[in-house]
């Protein structure tokens, strides 16, 4: 960790279908940081789930390809050991984690839970808020319980759809009518 500057670990990429969105976010965040106050340490997660760590950045990357940290960035073990160094050695390499992952394993509370377990301070919503926000049905039920107005909605599971999609469509038509919006979660590739 720098003596005068805070070291921020940027975690981006990931296995989700929103990998490229995360790269765009990381590039924008890197360009917005005040490098007089902060030093950035990039942690890139490939689409296959491999972790890479770059060198400390005192200036931002200028293009998306630089974010990918493919060649000289070590392996998953090196990245994990650096990010979670405080667990093994008692000495942290970063002052705060800044997760910039989108979708599954980024916005759903999983990485936040990992940081909580490892006692690493992080930016953004906590485990419960992240998990609830990612699960749209749970989020809507929480909003309703809090008295927050929202549009009408219906929901069903994949197994219910497989058993009787026709009846489900009829229920949606009766309750919501047209036009209506359908939100189906996109699962990350295996």
N, C-alpha and C positions, 0 to 999 in steps of 0.2 A: 504494500500500500504506500502511496506517495505521502510524504510528510506534509506538504502544503496543499495537495489536491486530494479530493476524494476519488477513490477508484470505483468505478461503476462497471459491473459485469452485465453486458448486454447479451441476452439469450434470445436467439431468433432462428427462424427456419422451421424445422419440425416435420413430423410425419403426417400432418394433417393435409387435407385437400386445399388448405389456405396457405401453403408454404410460400408461394410467390408474394402473397399479400404481406406476409411477415417480413420478407426481404425488403419490400417497399417501405414498410414501417420502420425497419432498422435503419435504412438509408436516410430517411427523413429525420429520425431521432438523432442519428450521428451528426447530421448537418446542423441541428438546432442546439447542440450542447455548447456550453461556454468552456472552451478548452483551457482557459486561464484558471478555472476552478476545479475542473474534473478531468480525470484520465479515464479513458474507456478501455475495457478489456473485452473483446468480442468472443462470444461462444456461439458457434454455428452448429445447428443440428440438421443433418442431411435428411432427405426424403426417406431414407432407409433407417433413420434413427441413430446414425453414428454421430458422435459429438466431435467437434474440432475447436481448438482454442487458438486465437491469433496472438499477436504481441500487443502490448499496451499502445493505445492510440493517443497521440497528442494532436492529431488532426483527423478530420473525418475521411472515410472512404468517399470516393467521388462517383463510383458506379456500382451497379448491382453485382457484377461478376467478382468484384473485390471482396464482397461480403461472404462469398462461399468458402473461403479458407481451405481450399482443397489440398494443395501440395505440401506446404511446409508447416502445417498446423498440428502435427502430431496425431495421436489417435484418441479414441474415446476415453481410454484409461487416463491419458495425460490431461484431457479436458476436465474430466470428473474430479481427478485428484486436485487440480488447481481450483476449480469452483468450490469444492467442498473441503479444501485444505484445513480449515479450522477444526473439522472433526478429527482428523488424523494427527495434526501437529500442534493444534492450539493457536496457530497463526493464520489469519485470514489473508487471502490474496486480493479480496475485494471488500469494499466497505458496504456495498449494497448491490443487490441483484435487481436488474430491470428486465423482467420478462416481456418480450415482444412477440410471443408466439400467438398465433390465431387458431381458433378451432380446438379440436380434440388435443389433449395433453398440453394445452396452453391457457385456454380461457375457462377450462372446466374444473379448476381447483386442484388438478393433479400436481402441477409444478409448484403451486403455492403450498401444497401439503408437504412436498419435498423440502422446500425452503423452511417451513415451520419446524419440521423434524430436525433439520440441520442447524436451526437457530441462526439462519441467515436473514438479515433484514431485506425486505423487497418492496418494490413499488407496485401499487395497484390494489385491487380488491383482494380480500382474504379468501380462504378456502370455501367457506359456506356461500358467500356472495357470488363467487365465481361459478361454483357448481350449480347453484340455483338459477343464475342468469343464463347458463348454458342449456339447462333443461327448461324449455319454453312452457311446458305444462305446469311444472312446479312454480316457475316464475309468475305465471298468470294466477295461480291459486294464491300465492303470497300477496300479490297485488290486490286481488279481490278481498282477501282477509284484512288487508290494511285500508280498504275502502277506496282504492285508487281506481278511477274509471278507466275502462279499456274497451276495445271493440269485442263483439261477440266472437266466440271460437268453439270449435269442436276438436276433439282429439281421439286417437285410437292407436293401438299397437300394430306392429307388423303382423302378428299372429291373428289379430282380429280382422285385419284387412284380408289376409289369406283365406280365412274361414268364410267371410261374407262381405265382400267389397260392395256388392249391390246395395244391401241394406244400409251400409255406412254412407254411401253416396246419397241415398234418399234422406237420411237423417241430416246430413250437411245441407242439402237443398231446402229441407223444411225449416231448419233453424236459422241458416244464414242467407240462403238465396244466392243470387248471382249479381254482380261478379263476386268472387271470393278468392282468397289467396291460400295456396297450399304450401306448407313448410315441412319438408321431409329432411331429417338430418342426413348429412352426407358422412359416411364413415371413411376413415383414413384407409388407404390401401394396406393390405396385409403384408 
